[in-house]
């Protein structure tokens, strides 16, 4: 099939462009008996794994050319590939939201899972004694559990720590079945848990960590009992779980998430031609609330400054008598301030070294006979990363202006590493033309920070980016976040090191 041919060609091109030796040149009769198969989630994890594995493993990329990592949905072929692999490499649930559902589907008891972000925790633990490893003197209690929930209900729990400890680093874990491992629930890092009730009952527990990320105390598991009363789920719950009719209106410009204070800019696009232009945008925080019209949003364009809470949104088109003619399916506007857990770890050459170590250890676990090779390759690539870090340090250390402006904040780790300040034009979409008032707001930010350049991720600026640039008197330039294997990366033969050097050169347009 053409799909499989395209994937094969894509893997071949990537291997060439990223300077890695081919894994597929061996004929079947000469295949190394020790070769293992590794599936890597998205581009940085793929290249890091290739660098460590060398010729010892067959490494495959899951999220391939042009696909967005956040919005990716694993296919049946992906599930089959991971089920047959020896190792699966990903960064974190904060980055690859779909990993949990993928691994719940995979049938492979021998699969070695490398969560590369764990390398950071391991680095923090080096030479640190675990002084508070659940001594039992302090306890965590979970409050707010109802006797049962229906699928689609909002579950809201709180964790309470006894004693006088002043820690606030929480994680929540779920266990779908007592025979399964506990899994971290993504985007839940405070003493409050908010989630939508799933189809089946599950267990929940809360864990609090100290300042060195050592486990301090944890709760007893509590059961979340799902009882749909013989599957008679009401209309609101059915809607929340995506049992929806085909949308009459599409919503353009939605980002995977926003930060508090971002301006959400969207556009409603009807599937059919309507002779009406009477719009309302309806909002609710959760499925238990009534839809309410958003004030002053009465065109097919929506601009709204976020307040810190996620919400659902839909566009509704009315006729002249205020009868509904068409409406969109609800979309979720997710507010995620990362709670100090910016997922773009790989954009810091120092933190990337810790990810390399986590990948190296997983490959050794799956293939102990290749330990020497993996150790040597990992050390070689980490030396390249150390050189890259030195280039950034040397180039940026004497800069007077240390502010740079980006379309969407992905460079927090890099900014922190090199004492820079990242300013984000939050919510600016390259799909939807911003309003004059929004352009004026961006112009004020540009003037306030004396900004010569606005940076856009992944490739040449769109016409909308150019519009913003011309209206605000700035230039545009590219910073690669490496989330997507873009045409620009392929056309310019940019691997990780090359792309990061491009970023350094581009930053000098602002940071000088």
Order of alpha helices (4+ residues) and beta strands (2+ residues): alpha-beta-alpha-beta-alpha-beta-alpha-beta-alpha-beta-beta-beta-beta-beta-beta-beta-beta-alpha-beta-beta-beta-beta-beta-beta-beta-beta-alpha-alpha-beta-alpha-beta-alpha-beta-alpha-beta-alpha-alpha
